[in-house]
């Protein structure tokens, strides 16, 4: 590691440590739980509605409760109308539109008889402001003889954890699409170590949160990983005072993106041991405390996509660009704008993604080699602006390019990863120098 890199890393670690010390964790008042021997977990807020679970020690006699906001205050919590003290209902999660509640239960499959020996996956819908019970047990192919935990629905995809045999960990996180026959275990770094559960996505879908017991964790700690396409970046253990020596679990980010909500068995005021209670901490402050690491994976993916774009343009004699690669890089609604000099004025043309791809198909002509020599970038979350200076040569060994140009691009991070939304290129103009760069001869970026 160079001295400069060491100094940068040391400065960032110092900054992250200082920011972590400013994180303020506060308990959430869900009613009188401690004195009644109850614990709370799986809290979620959707506008003026809250859902959460209550149970006795050991998650016994668990039930799901809801609260409604009355002005600035929350009304007293009430059990859901389909609750039955004979059965355990737990781990509630409201879909983004607030119309589907996913949870686990040991209620019998036919509505009568003894409780099941495990917790299975259930859902119930909200129709005209009322829960249209009884709950529906989800597809048999998704269940197992073991416990299922922490279901969360995002569109047609359901995430949940299971103790089922054959998983990558003793307790593993799975995903299943509506209509699919079998759940699939998520890859590392989600499923590493001994236990992984309570997988949750942030409102913008960019980060995954879950709790895990793995190397470096205590009884159970909260982790974060960036999501890019179908993959995940490295697992980042959330800093103190979020994680501690006790059990932290059921993380979620409020719909407005302001709060990280989580359960913890940390002692209450006075140091007395506690059952799990709900806490919150500023989500923007958490991201600030993590620093560049919170989006390092997606940043590396963006850099790779920009480099892949220019490589895809290159081709040999009588060949065309890599249309298949270019098609994956372009957003379906992408637009390309080209500016060239015509008759002492600049002329601009526009193409849709299909039209532009058609221009890149093989045809007789010289080779083309693209060399990106300069890049600038501005980014906000899933949106990025990239400015590139590119040289084009028919022969990569020739000293001077045949022509050069500047390129302004808009990139969007979505379910397919980073995709190009728009590209505006302008060829070098007579008498107008390109921006100065620090490129050394023969070196290309990306």
C-alpha positions in Angstrom: 0.0 0.0 0.0 1.4 3.4 -0.9 1.9 6.1 1.7 -0.9 8.2 0.1 -3.3 5.3 0.1 -2.4 4.6 3.7 -3.1 8.2 4.7 -6.4 8.2 2.9 -7.5 4.9 4.5 -6.4 6.1 7.9 -8.3 9.4 7.5 -11.5 7.5 6.4 -11.3 5.1 9.3 -10.8 8.0 11.8 -13.8 9.8 10.2 -16.0 6.7 10.3 -15.0 6.1 13.9 -15.9 9.7 14.9 -19.2 9.5 13.0 -20.1 6.1 14.7 -19.7 7.8 18.1 -22.4 10.3 17.1 -25.0 7.7 16.3 -27.9 8.0 18.8 -30.0 4.9 19.4 -33.4 5.5 21.1 -36.0 3.1 22.4 -39.4 3.1 20.7 -42.4 3.2 23.1 -44.8 0.4 22.1 -46.7 0.3 25.4 -46.0 -1.3 28.7 -43.9 -4.3 27.8 -41.1 -4.7 30.3 -43.3 -4.9 33.4 -45.7 -7.4 31.7 -42.9 -9.8 30.7 -43.4 -9.2 27.0 -40.9 -8.4 24.3 -41.4 -6.7 20.9 -39.7 -7.2 17.6 -40.4 -7.0 13.8 -41.7 -3.4 13.9 -42.6 -1.8 10.6 -44.1 1.5 9.8 -46.1 2.4 6.6 -47.4 5.9 6.9 -50.0 5.9 9.7 -49.9 2.2 10.3 -47.5 0.1 12.4 -47.3 -3.7 12.8 -45.1 -5.6 15.2 -44.9 -8.8 17.1 -45.1 -9.4 20.9 -44.2 -12.5 22.8 -43.2 -13.9 26.1 -39.6 -15.0 26.7 -38.3 -17.5 24.2 -40.8 -16.1 21.6 -43.6 -18.1 23.2 -47.2 -17.1 22.8 -46.3 -14.6 20.0 -49.0 -12.4 18.5 -49.1 -9.7 15.9 -50.3 -6.2 16.8 -51.1 -3.0 14.9 -51.2 0.6 15.8 -52.7 3.7 14.1 -51.4 7.2 14.3 -53.6 9.8 15.8 -52.0 13.1 15.0 -48.6 13.1 16.6 -49.4 10.1 18.8 -49.9 6.4 18.3 -53.0 4.8 19.6 -52.8 1.7 21.9 -51.7 -1.4 20.1 -54.4 -3.9 19.2 -54.1 -7.6 18.0 -55.1 -8.2 14.4 -58.7 -9.4 14.0 -57.7 -12.9 13.0 -55.5 -13.4 16.0 -56.2 -16.6 18.1 -54.4 -17.3 21.4 -54.3 -21.0 20.5 -51.9 -20.2 17.7 -48.6 -18.4 17.4 -48.4 -15.6 14.8 -45.1 -13.8 14.4 -42.7 -11.9 12.2 -45.1 -9.5 10.4 -44.1 -7.6 7.3 -46.3 -5.2 5.2 -45.7 -4.9 1.5 -44.8 -1.6 0.0 -48.4 -0.7 -0.9 -49.5 -1.8 2.6 -52.0 -4.3 1.2 -50.3 -7.6 2.0 -49.2 -8.8 5.4 -46.7 -11.7 5.3 -46.0 -13.6 8.6 -45.3 -17.0 10.1 -47.7 -19.1 12.2 -48.2 -22.5 13.7 -52.0 -22.4 13.1 -53.3 -25.6 11.6 -53.7 -25.8 7.9 -57.5 -26.4 8.0 -58.4 -23.9 10.7 -59.0 -26.5 13.4 -57.0 -29.0 15.3 -53.7 -28.9 17.2 -51.0 -26.3 16.4 -48.4 -27.3 13.9 -45.0 -28.4 15.2 -43.3 -25.6 13.2 -43.9 -22.1 11.9 -45.1 -21.8 8.3 -45.5 -19.0 5.8 -48.9 -17.1 5.7 -50.3 -14.0 4.1 -53.4 -11.9 4.5 -54.7 -9.0 2.3 -56.1 -5.6 3.3 -59.3 -5.0 1.4 -61.3 -1.7 1.9 -59.3 -1.0 5.1 -60.1 -4.4 6.6 -58.0 -7.6 6.9 -59.7 -10.1 4.6 -59.1 -13.2 6.8 -58.7 -15.9 7.5 -55.0 -15.9 6.5 -53.8 -17.9 3.5 -51.1 -20.5 4.0 -48.6 -20.1 1.2 -47.6 -22.8 -1.4 -46.8 -26.1 0.1 -43.6 -26.2 -2.0 -42.3 -23.2 -0.1 -42.8 -24.8 3.4 -40.7 -27.3 5.2 -40.9 -29.5 8.3 -38.6 -26.9 10.0 -39.3 -23.4 11.2 -39.7 -20.6 8.5 -39.0 -17.1 9.8 -39.0 -13.4 8.8 -41.0 -13.4 5.5 -40.9 -10.2 3.5 -42.6 -9.6 0.2 -41.3 -7.3 -2.5 -43.6 -7.5 -5.6 -43.6 -11.1 -6.9 -40.6 -12.1 -4.7 -40.7 -13.4 -1.2 -37.7 -13.5 1.1 -37.7 -15.6 4.2 -35.3 -17.6 6.5 -35.6 -21.3 7.2 -34.0 -24.0 9.4 -34.7 -26.5 6.6 -32.1 -29.2 5.8 -29.7 -28.7 3.0 -29.2 -25.0 3.4 -25.8 -23.2 3.3 -26.1 -22.5 7.0 -28.1 -23.9 9.9 -30.5 -20.9 9.4 -30.4 -19.5 5.9 -32.1 -16.8 3.9 -34.1 -17.9 0.8 -36.0 -16.2 -2.0 -38.9 -17.5 -4.1 -40.9 -16.0 -7.0 -44.6 -16.2 -7.2 -45.4 -19.3 -9.2 -42.0 -20.9 -8.6 -41.8 -24.4 -7.2 -38.8 -24.2 -4.9 -37.1 -21.4 -2.9 -33.4 -20.7 -3.6 -30.9 -19.9 -0.9 -29.3 -16.5 -1.4 -25.5 -16.5 -2.1 -22.7 -15.2 0.0 -22.3 -12.9 1.7 -25.9 -13.1 2.9 -25.6 -16.8 3.9 -22.4 -17.1 5.7 -21.6 -18.4 9.2 -24.0 -20.3 11.4 -27.3 -18.3 11.4 -28.8 -15.7 9.0 -32.3 -14.3 9.1 -34.7 -11.3 8.9 -33.5 -10.2 5.4 -34.9 -6.8 4.6 -34.5 -4.3 1.7 -34.3 -0.6 2.1 -37.1 1.4 0.4 -34.9 2.2 -2.6 -33.8 -1.4 -2.9 -30.2 -0.5 -2.8 -29.2 -2.1 0.5 -30.0 -5.4 2.2 -30.1 -5.7 5.9 -30.2 -8.9 8.0 -28.9 -10.4 11.2 -26.2 -13.0 11.3 -24.1 -15.1 13.7 -20.8 -15.5 11.9 -17.1 -14.8 12.5 -16.7 -11.4 14.1 -20.3 -11.2 15.4 -21.5 -11.6 19.0 -24.8 -13.4 19.8 -26.3 -12.0 16.6 -25.4 -8.8 14.8 -26.9 -6.6 12.1 -25.2 -6.5 8.7 -25.6 -4.5 5.5 -24.7 -5.4 1.9 -25.2 -3.4 -1.3 -27.4 -5.0 -3.9 -26.4 -4.7 -7.6 -28.6 -6.7 -10.0 -28.9 -10.3 -8.6 -25.7 -10.0 -6.5 -24.5 -8.5 -3.3 -21.4 -6.6 -2.1 -19.4 -7.5 1.0 -21.2 -7.8 4.3 -20.6 -4.8 6.5 -21.2 -5.1 10.2 -23.1 -2.1 11.5 -21.1 0.0 13.9 -21.7 0.5 17.7 -23.9 1.5 19.4 -26.3 -0.3 17.0 -24.5 -3.6 17.4 -23.2 -4.7 20.8 -22.7 -7.8 22.9 -26.4 -8.6 23.0 -28.8 -9.9 20.3 -29.7 -7.5 17.5 -32.3 -8.6 15.0 -35.4 -7.8 12.8 -33.9 -4.7 11.0 -36.0 -2.6 8.6 -35.8 1.0 7.3 -38.9 3.1 7.6 -40.8 3.9 4.4 -39.6 7.6 4.5 -36.0 6.4 4.7 -35.4 8.3 7.9 -35.0 5.5 10.5 -33.4 2.1 10.9 -35.7 0.1 13.2 -34.3 -3.0 15.0 -34.9 -5.2 18.0 -32.3 -5.7 20.7 -32.0 -7.6 24.0 -29.6 -4.9 25.4 -30.2 -4.0 29.0 -32.7 -1.2 29.8 -31.9 1.9 31.8 -30.4 0.9 35.1 -28.6 -2.1 33.7 -31.3 -4.6 34.3 -31.4 -7.5 31.7 -34.2 -7.1 29.2 -36.3 -9.0 26.8 -36.1 -7.7 23.3 -37.4 -4.1 22.7 -37.5 -2.0 19.6 -35.0 0.8 18.9 -34.4 3.3 16.2 -31.4 5.2 14.8 -31.1 7.7 12.0 -30.7 5.8 8.7 -28.8 8.7 7.0 -26.5 8.8 9.9 -25.8 5.1 9.6 -24.9 5.5 6.0 -22.6 8.4 6.9 -20.9 6.4 9.6 -20.2 3.6 7.1 -18.7 6.1 4.7 -17.6 5.1 1.2 -17.9 1.4 2.1 -21.7 1.7 2.0 -21.6 2.1 -1.8 -18.2 0.8 -2.8 -19.6 -2.3 -4.5 -22.0 -0.4 -6.7 -19.3 2.1 -7.4 -17.0 -0.6 -8.7 -19.8 -2.0 -10.7 -20.5 1.4 -12.3 -16.8 1.8 -13.2 -16.8 -1.6 -14.8 -19.9 -0.8 -16.9 -18.5 2.4 -18.2 -15.3 0.6 -19.2 -17.4 -2.2 -20.8 -19.3 0.3 -22.9 -16.2 1.6 -24.7 -14.8 -1.9 -25.2 -18.2 -3.0 -26.7 -17.8 -0.2 -29.4 -14.5 -1.6 -30.6 -14.3 -4.1 -33.5 -12.1 -5.4 -36.3 -12.2 -4.8 -40.0 -15.6 -5.5 -41.6 -17.1 -6.3 -38.2 -19.5 -4.6 -35.9 -19.7 -3.6 -32.3 -20.5 -6.2 -29.6 -24.3 -5.8 -30.0 -25.2 -8.4 -27.4 -23.0 -6.7 -24.7 -24.3 -3.3 -25.7 -27.9 -4.4 -25.5 -27.4 -5.5 -21.9 -25.7 -2.1 -21.1 -28.5 0.0 -22.6 -31.7 0.6 -20.6 -34.7 -0.4 -22.8 -35.8 3.3 -22.9 -32.3 4.6 -23.5 -31.7 7.5 -26.0 -28.4 8.3 -27.8 -27.7 11.8 -29.2 -24.9 12.5 -31.6 -23.4 15.9 -32.3 -21.1 16.4 -35.4 -19.9 19.3 -37.5 -21.9 19.9 -40.7 -21.6 22.9 -43.0 -20.0 25.2 -40.5 -22.6 24.3 -37.8 -23.2 21.5 -35.3 -25.9 19.0 -36.1 -27.5 16.7 -33.6 -29.2 13.4 -34.3 -31.1 11.1 -31.9 -31.7 7.3 -31.8 -33.7 5.1 -29.5 -32.0 2.0 -28.1 -33.2 -0.4 -30.8 -32.3 2.1 -33.5 -28.8 2.7 -32.1 -28.2 -1.1 -31.8 -29.1 -1.5 -35.5 -26.4 0.9 -36.4 -23.8 -1.2 -34.7 -24.4 -4.4 -36.6 -21.5 -5.8 -38.8 -20.9 -4.0 -42.1 -17.9 -3.5 -44.4 -15.5 -1.0 -43.1 -12.3 -0.3 -41.1 -11.6 -1.4 -37.6 -12.4 0.9 -34.7 -10.6 1.0 -31.3 -11.9 3.2 -28.5 -9.6 4.5 -25.8 -11.2 6.4 -22.9 -8.5 8.8 -21.6 -10.4 10.9 -19.1 -13.4 10.4 -16.8 -15.4 12.5 -14.4 -18.4 11.5 -12.3 -21.1 12.8 -10.1 -23.4 10.4 -8.3 -26.5 10.5 -6.2 -27.6 7.0 -4.9 -28.9 5.0 -7.9 -28.3 7.9 -10.4 -24.9 8.8 -11.9 -23.6 11.3 -14.4 -20.4 10.3 -16.2 -18.3 12.5 -18.5 -15.7 10.8 -20.7 -13.1 11.9 -23.3 -12.6 9.1 -25.8 -10.1 8.7 -28.7 -10.9 6.6 -31.7 -8.3 4.8 -33.9 -8.4 2.5 -36.8 -5.1 1.0 -35.7 -4.5 0.9 -31.9 -0.8 1.2 -32.5 -1.0 4.6 -34.3 0.2 7.6 -32.3 -2.6 10.0 -33.1 -6.3 9.2 -33.0 -8.4 9.5 -36.1 -10.8 11.6 -34.1 -11.8 12.3 -30.5 -14.9 13.2 -28.7 -16.6 14.1 -25.4 -19.4 12.0 -24.0 -22.0 12.8 -21.4 -23.9 9.8 -19.9 -26.7 9.2 -17.5 -26.6 5.8 -15.7 -29.4 4.2 -13.6 -29.0 1.5 -11.0 -32.0 -0.8 -11.2 -32.9 -4.5 -11.0 -30.6 -5.3 -13.9 -27.7 -3.4 -12.4 -26.3 -0.2 -13.9 -27.8 0.6 -17.3 -27.2 3.5 -19.6 -30.2 5.8 -19.8 -28.7 8.4 -22.2 -25.5 9.1 -24.1 -24.7 12.4 -25.7 -21.5 12.4 -27.8 -19.9 15.3 -29.5 -16.9 15.0 -31.8 -13.9 17.4 -31.4 -14.4 20.8 -33.0 -11.8 22.6 -35.0 -9.9 25.1 -32.9 -11.5 24.0 -29.7 -9.1 22.0 -27.5 -10.4 19.0 -25.5 -10.2 19.2 -21.7 -6.7 18.7 -20.4 -6.0 15.2 -19.0 -3.2 13.4 -17.2 -3.2 10.5 -19.6 0.1 9.0 -20.6 0.5 8.0 -24.2 -0.9 4.6 -25.0 -2.9 4.2 -21.7 -6.6 3.8 -21.7 -9.0 3.8 -18.7 -11.3 0.9 -17.9 
